Amino acid sequence: MGSVKFVDVVEQDAIFEGNGWDALVVVTTDLESLQFEEIAMLANHGQKIDKRVGQSPTLLFAPGMAGGRLIIAPVKKANDDYQDVRVFADAARQGIKLAKDAGAKRPLLLVNRLSEQRYEYAPQVAALACGQELWQALELREAGGGDEPLEAIGLLADEHHGDMLTAIEAGRVLARDLCGTEPERMSAPAFADYCLDSLQGSDLKISVVEDRDILERDYPLLSAVGRSSFAVLRHQPRVVKLEYVGDGPIEHTFLFAGKGVVYDTGGADLKIAGSMAGMSRDKGGAAAVAGLMKTISMLKPKGMRVIAELGLVRNSIGSEAFVTDEIITSHAGKRVRIGNTDAEGRLVLADLLSHLRLKAVNAVKPQMFSVATLTGHVVRCYGGYTAVVENSVAKQANVATNMQELASLWGEPIEVSQLRRDDFSKIVDPSAAADMLSSNNAPSSVTARGHQYPAAFLIEASGLSLHGLNADTPIAYSHIDIAGSATEGHPQYGSPTATPLVGLFHYMTANK
């Protein structure tokens, strides 16, 4: 199923038959506070003959109402101290699935939220949760399988958020398609082409770097990761460059590096024991950034400039593969000793960040970000949550804390990790032959500070160490590790989430 269109509906009569809608999905914490008398009466009557009503998602026969279908999707434990807005998302997903299974094509969504601040955006979060529930894999859609898409979802509320939510969901669909699709259909060249097709006609400035000589000159670490893939035309690396410039005076500049490892074999440090399965999703960072740029291109926020570089590469194994112990000079001129070829994502990001750093130096109020499914350690540490590790400039500006507060309200919780001196000690080359070591030779999941110290490497290898608090040009930089949050469900083949697109968008628009 492709992108969902959300339509603002303010007329209360829309809940009745004949107004173009064919189901009413009510997301509520209780039946007593339902705002429409007709809905409350039917729900209370239904509860008398079926005690599941108000306890679990139920469909009630509702003559005279939209499509004759009233679906009550109860929100559970909303008063619990440790719950967040995702309880509304959970209920909405169950309700929209029931509506779709019942045959609805144009359901109405009514969210009966609580007044607490943590539920401020419950109606919008619930609507986006419907999009997550309805998405179907690109391979399935292209094969002609799957269900017919819904025509629209009506948002029954006094506020108008339909256009914004439609644009966000369009970006999330692009991100899910890019992240979740198998490695031949979404190889590096195919990923680049899919972006170009999806963003065609937008106001974005788009270019693709594909020439090997240019890649090896300008992205030497990325090219090392893809060295063995150059021999196969359909696997060759790409760098996609995207830029948005909003109307009016530029007040802020946001710069994003997206890790797009379209398949990670581990390279010469080959993944074994089944751990290679699911590695087509190692492109979730680049996918999320691409989706974010699509949303921005549709909503056209004023006063901001957004620059993104997506590093797309296959970490192949073969006679041309790069190996541990090699010393490779980064775009920033730093000599990097390879500690483990399966720690390839940070190499891709370092070159991208170096290019973005040069643009940030002369930009208006720049903030730099890297977005990546980078480490197993972040999953071991935080489970399914996103982690942010920031440099001293971003920390002083409270970037991660502000992101955390906003993202939580929008159903994308973030954990903030602290960068410490130990993290810089871990990237010292013991031989002193190189400027730094890319990683140790153990999996990050069993390495102390396994998701924090890669941020230290990125700062050093990209040249961002020259832009700290006391530099002439300080640059705020935040590394976002989404290895635990990029997908949901099955550990290898679950649905992509497009995280952290929603939280990032609202952070940017709140701080422009």
C-alpha positions in Angstrom: 0.0 0.0 0.0 1.4 3.4 -1.0 1.1 6.7 0.8 -2.1 7.5 2.7 -3.9 10.8 2.1 -5.3 12.5 5.2 -8.3 14.8 4.8 -9.4 17.3 7.4 -13.1 16.9 8.3 -14.8 19.5 10.6 -18.4 18.8 9.8 -20.0 16.7 12.6 -22.5 15.3 10.2 -19.7 13.5 8.4 -20.2 10.6 10.9 -23.5 9.8 9.2 -24.3 7.7 6.1 -24.2 9.6 2.9 -21.4 11.9 3.6 -18.7 10.0 1.7 -17.1 8.0 4.5 -17.6 4.3 5.1 -16.5 3.6 8.7 -15.9 5.5 11.9 -12.8 4.6 14.0 -13.0 6.0 17.5 -9.8 6.0 19.5 -10.7 6.7 23.1 -9.6 6.1 26.7 -13.1 5.5 27.9 -16.7 5.4 26.6 -18.1 7.9 29.0 -16.3 10.9 27.5 -17.2 10.4 23.9 -18.1 13.8 22.4 -20.8 12.7 20.0 -24.1 11.6 21.7 -24.9 9.2 18.8 -21.5 7.4 19.2 -21.8 7.3 23.0 -25.3 5.8 22.8 -24.3 3.0 20.3 -21.1 2.3 22.2 -22.8 2.0 25.6 -25.6 -0.2 24.1 -22.9 -2.4 22.5 -21.1 -2.8 25.8 -24.3 -4.1 27.4 -24.4 -7.0 25.0 -20.6 -7.4 24.4 -18.3 -6.8 27.3 -15.3 -6.6 24.9 -16.5 -3.1 23.8 -14.2 -0.6 25.4 -11.8 -3.4 26.4 -10.5 -4.5 23.0 -11.0 -3.3 19.4 -14.5 -4.1 18.3 -16.7 -3.4 15.3 -20.3 -2.5 16.0 -23.2 -2.6 13.5 -24.2 1.1 13.3 -27.2 1.8 11.0 -27.2 5.3 9.7 -23.5 5.9 10.5 -20.7 6.1 8.0 -20.7 2.7 6.2 -22.8 1.3 9.0 -19.5 0.6 10.8 -18.5 1.9 14.2 -15.2 0.7 15.5 -14.2 1.4 19.1 -10.4 1.2 19.6 -9.7 1.6 23.3 -6.6 3.2 24.6 -5.2 1.2 27.5 -3.3 2.4 30.6 -3.2 6.0 29.4 -3.0 7.2 33.1 0.0 5.1 33.8 3.0 7.3 34.8 5.3 5.6 32.4 3.1 5.5 29.3 3.5 7.9 26.4 1.6 9.0 23.3 2.3 5.6 21.7 -0.7 4.1 23.5 -2.9 6.2 21.2 -0.8 4.9 18.2 -1.3 1.3 19.3 -5.1 1.8 19.5 -5.3 3.5 16.2 -3.3 0.8 14.4 -5.7 -1.8 15.8 -8.7 0.2 14.8 -7.6 1.0 11.2 -6.7 -2.6 10.7 -10.2 -3.7 11.7 -11.7 -1.1 9.4 -9.6 -2.2 6.5 -10.3 -5.9 7.1 -14.1 -5.0 7.2 -13.8 -3.5 3.8 -13.6 0.2 4.5 -12.0 2.4 1.8 -12.6 5.9 3.3 -12.7 5.6 7.1 -13.1 8.5 9.5 -10.7 8.7 12.5 -11.8 10.3 15.7 -9.3 10.6 18.6 -10.7 11.3 22.0 -7.5 12.5 23.7 -6.6 13.4 27.3 -5.6 17.0 28.2 -2.1 16.0 29.6 0.9 17.5 27.8 2.3 14.1 26.9 -0.8 13.5 24.8 -0.7 16.9 23.1 -0.3 15.5 19.6 -2.2 12.3 20.2 -4.6 12.8 17.2 -1.7 13.4 14.8 0.4 10.5 16.2 -2.7 8.2 15.9 -3.1 9.2 12.2 0.5 8.5 11.4 0.2 5.2 13.2 -2.5 4.3 10.7 0.0 4.9 7.9 2.6 2.7 9.5 0.0 -0.1 9.9 -1.3 0.1 6.3 2.2 0.2 4.6 3.0 -2.8 2.5 6.4 -3.8 1.1 7.4 -2.4 -2.3 8.3 -5.8 -3.6 4.7 -7.0 -2.8 3.2 -3.9 -4.4 5.3 -4.2 -7.6 4.4 -7.9 -7.9 0.7 -6.9 -7.9 0.0 -8.4 -4.5 -1.3 -7.0 -1.3 -4.5 -5.1 -0.5 -6.1 -2.3 -2.4 -5.0 1.0 -0.8 -7.4 3.1 1.2 -8.7 6.2 -0.8 -8.3 8.5 2.2 -8.5 8.7 6.0 -10.7 11.5 7.3 -9.5 13.3 10.4 -12.5 14.3 12.4 -11.2 17.3 14.5 -11.4 21.0 14.8 -7.8 21.4 13.9 -6.3 21.2 10.4 -3.4 18.9 10.0 -4.3 16.9 7.0 -1.8 18.4 4.6 1.1 18.2 7.0 0.4 14.6 7.9 0.0 13.6 4.3 3.4 15.1 3.5 5.0 13.4 6.5 3.5 10.1 5.5 4.6 10.5 1.9 8.1 11.0 3.2 7.8 8.0 5.5 6.6 5.8 2.6 9.6 6.7 0.6 11.9 6.0 3.6 10.2 2.6 4.2 10.4 1.6 0.6 14.1 2.5 0.4 15.0 0.8 3.7 12.8 -2.3 3.5 13.4 -3.4 0.0 15.7 -6.3 -0.8 19.3 -5.7 -1.9 19.0 -6.3 -5.7 15.8 -4.3 -6.2 17.3 -1.5 -4.0 21.0 -1.7 -4.8 23.0 1.5 -4.6 22.2 2.6 -8.2 18.5 1.6 -7.8 18.3 3.5 -4.5 19.6 6.6 -6.2 17.2 6.2 -9.1 14.2 5.6 -6.8 15.1 8.8 -5.0 15.3 10.7 -8.3 11.9 9.3 -9.4 10.2 10.0 -6.1 11.5 13.6 -5.8 10.9 14.5 -9.4 9.2 17.8 -9.8 10.1 19.0 -6.3 12.0 22.1 -5.5 15.0 20.2 -4.3 18.4 20.5 -6.0 19.5 16.9 -6.7 22.7 15.4 -8.1 24.2 11.9 -8.1 27.9 11.1 -7.9 28.6 7.8 -9.7 32.0 8.2 -11.5 34.5 5.9 -9.9 37.4 8.4 -10.2 35.4 11.1 -8.5 34.2 8.8 -5.8 37.7 7.5 -5.0 39.0 11.1 -5.0 36.2 12.8 -3.0 34.9 9.8 -0.9 38.0 7.6 -0.3 36.7 5.8 2.8 33.3 5.2 1.2 35.1 3.9 -1.9 37.2 1.5 0.2 34.0 0.0 1.6 32.6 -0.4 -1.9 35.9 -1.5 -3.5 34.8 -5.0 -4.1 31.4 -3.9 -5.5 32.9 -1.8 -8.3 33.4 -4.9 -10.3 29.6 -5.5 -10.5 27.9 -2.7 -12.5 24.6 -2.9 -10.6 26.3 -2.8 -7.2 28.5 0.2 -7.8 28.4 3.0 -5.1 26.6 6.2 -5.4 26.4 9.5 -3.4 23.1 11.3 -3.7 23.2 15.1 -2.9 20.0 16.9 -2.0 19.4 20.6 -1.1 16.4 22.6 -0.1 16.3 26.4 0.2 13.2 27.8 1.7 11.7 31.2 1.0 12.7 34.3 2.9 15.9 35.0 4.8 17.7 31.9 5.9 17.6 31.6 9.7 19.0 28.0 10.1 20.9 25.5 8.1 20.5 21.8 8.7 23.0 19.3 7.2 22.4 15.5 7.1 24.7 12.6 6.4 22.7 9.3 5.8 24.3 5.9 5.9 23.1 3.8 3.0 24.8 0.5 3.2 22.5 -1.3 0.8 23.9 -4.7 1.9 26.4 -5.5 4.5 28.2 -8.8 4.3 30.7 -7.6 6.8 33.3 -7.6 4.1 36.5 -9.4 4.8 35.3 -9.6 8.4 32.5 -11.7 7.1 29.2 -11.9 9.1 28.6 -15.6 10.1 26.2 -17.8 12.0 23.2 -16.3 10.3 23.9 -12.7 11.3 24.0 -11.5 7.7 20.2 -11.9 7.4 18.4 -8.5 7.4 21.5 -6.6 6.4 19.6 -5.1 3.4 18.1 -2.8 6.1 21.5 -1.3 6.8 20.4 1.7 4.7 17.8 2.9 7.1 19.7 6.2 7.8 19.9 7.3 4.2 16.3 6.2 3.7 15.1 8.3 6.6 17.0 11.3 5.4 15.6 10.9 1.8 12.1 10.7 3.3 12.7 13.8 5.4 13.8 15.7 2.3 10.6 14.6 0.5 8.4 15.8 3.4 10.3 19.2 3.4 9.9 19.5 -0.3 6.2 19.1 0.0 5.6 21.4 3.0 8.2 24.1 2.0 9.1 25.5 5.4 10.4 29.1 5.2 13.6 30.4 6.5 15.7 27.2 6.4 18.3 25.6 4.2 18.6 21.8 4.3 21.6 19.9 2.8 21.8 16.2 2.7 24.3 13.6 1.4 23.4 9.9 1.2 26.3 7.4 0.9 25.0 4.4 -0.9 27.4 1.4 -1.0 27.4 -2.4 -0.8 30.0 -3.9 1.6 30.8 -6.8 -0.6 33.3 -9.7 0.0 35.7 -10.6 -2.8 39.3 -10.4 -4.0 39.0 -6.6 -4.2 37.6 -6.2 -0.7 39.3 -3.8 1.7 40.8 -5.5 4.7 41.7 -4.8 8.3 45.1 -3.1 9.0 44.8 -1.0 5.8 45.5 2.7 6.3 43.2 4.9 4.2 43.2 8.7 4.1 39.8 10.2 4.6 38.4 13.2 2.6 39.4 15.4 5.6 43.0 14.2 5.3 43.0 11.9 8.3 44.8 8.6 8.0 42.5 5.9 9.2 43.7 2.4 10.1 40.9 -0.1 9.5 40.2 -2.1 12.6 37.3 -4.2 11.3 35.7 -4.1 7.9 32.3 -4.8 9.5 32.5 -1.3 11.1 32.0 0.2 7.6 29.1 2.6 8.3 31.3 5.1 10.1 33.7 5.1 7.2 30.9 6.0 4.8 29.6 8.8 7.2 33.0 10.3 7.8 33.5 11.3 4.2 30.0 12.6 3.9 30.4 14.7 7.1 33.6 16.1 5.8 31.9 17.5 2.7 29.0 18.8 4.8 31.4 20.4 7.2 32.9 22.5 4.5 29.5 23.8 3.6 28.6 24.4 7.3 31.5 26.7 7.8 29.9 29.5 5.8 26.3 28.6 6.6 23.8 30.4 8.7 23.5 28.8 12.2 24.5 25.3 11.0 23.6 22.1 12.7 25.0 18.8 11.4 23.6 15.3 11.9 24.5 11.8 10.9 21.7 9.2 10.7 22.6 5.6 10.7 21.8 2.0 11.6 25.3 2.0 13.0 25.8 -0.4 16.0 24.5 -3.5 17.6 25.5 -1.9 20.9 22.7 0.7 20.8 20.2 -2.2 20.6 21.9 -4.0 23.5 21.9 -0.7 25.4 18.5 0.8 24.6 16.5 -1.9 22.9 14.2 -0.4 20.2 15.0 3.2 20.9 17.0 5.8 19.0 20.2 7.1 20.6 21.7 10.6 20.0 25.4 11.3 20.8 26.4 15.0 20.4 29.5 17.0 20.3 30.3 19.7 22.8 28.8 22.5 20.6 25.5 20.7 20.2 25.4 19.8 23.9 25.9 23.4 24.9 22.9 24.3 22.6 20.8 21.5 24.1 20.2 20.0 20.7 19.7 16.4 21.8 17.6 17.4 24.8 15.3 19.5 22.7 15.0 16.8 20.1 14.2 14.3 22.8 11.4 16.4 24.2 9.7 17.0 20.9 10.3 13.5 19.5 8.7 12.0 22.6 5.5 14.0 22.0 5.4 12.8 18.4 5.8 9.1 19.3 9.5 8.7 18.5 11.3 8.5 21.9 15.0 9.2 22.0 17.7 8.3 24.5 20.6 10.8 24.9 24.1 9.4 25.4 27.1 11.4 26.6 30.3 11.6 24.7 33.3 11.2 27.0 37.1 11.3 26.8 37.2 7.5 26.9 35.6 7.4 23.5 38.4 9.3 22.0 41.0 7.1 23.7 39.4 4.0 22.0 40.2 5.3 18.5 44.0 5.9 19.1 46.1 3.7 16.7 48.4 1.8 19.0 51.1 1.7 16.3 51.0 5.5 15.9 51.3 4.8 12.1 47.9 6.3 11.5 46.0 9.2 12.9 43.3 7.0 14.3 41.8 3.5 14.4 38.3 3.0 12.9 37.2 0.4 15.5 38.3 -2.5 17.6 38.0 -6.1 16.2 35.1 -7.2 18.3 31.3 -6.8 17.7 30.0 -3.4 19.0 27.4 -5.3 21.1 30.1 -6.7 23.4 32.3 -3.6 23.3 32.1 -1.1 26.2 30.7 2.2 24.9 30.1 0.5 21.6 27.6 3.1 20.3 29.3 6.2 21.8 32.9 5.9 20.6 31.9 5.8 16.9 30.8 9.4 17.3 34.3 10.3 18.5 35.7 8.6 15.4 33.3 10.6 13.2 34.3 13.8 14.8 38.0 13.1 14.2 37.8 11.5 10.8 35.6 14.2 9.3 37.6 17.1 10.6 34.8 18.2 12.9 37.3 18.2 15.7 38.5 21.6 14.3 35.0 23.1 15.1 34.6 22.6 18.8 33.5 25.1 21.4 36.7 27.2 21.4 37.1 27.2 17.6 36.7 30.2 15.4 33.7 28.4 13.7 32.0 26.1 16.2 29.7 23.6 14.5 26.9 21.7 16.4 27.0 18.0 15.4 24.7 15.2 16.6 25.0 11.5 15.7 21.7 9.6 15.6 22.0 5.8 15.8 18.7 4.1 14.7 19.9 0.5 14.7 17.2 -0.4 17.2 14.4 1.8 15.9 14.7 1.6 12.1 12.4 -1.4 12.0 9.7 -3.0 14.1 8.5 -6.6 14.6 10.6 -9.4 13.2 14.3 -8.8 13.9 15.4 -9.3 10.3 12.3 -8.6 8.2 10.0 -6.4 10.2 8.5 -3.3 8.8 10.7 -0.2 8.5 9.5 2.7 10.7 11.2 5.7 8.9 12.4 6.8 12.4 13.6 9.5 13.1 11.8 11.4 10.3 8.9 12.7 12.4 10.9 13.9 15.3 13.5 15.5 13.2 11.0 17.4 11.1 9.3 18.9 14.1 12.6 19.7 15.7 13.7 21.6 12.6 10.4 23.5 12.2 10.3 24.4 15.8 13.8 25.7 15.7 13.9 27.5 12.4 
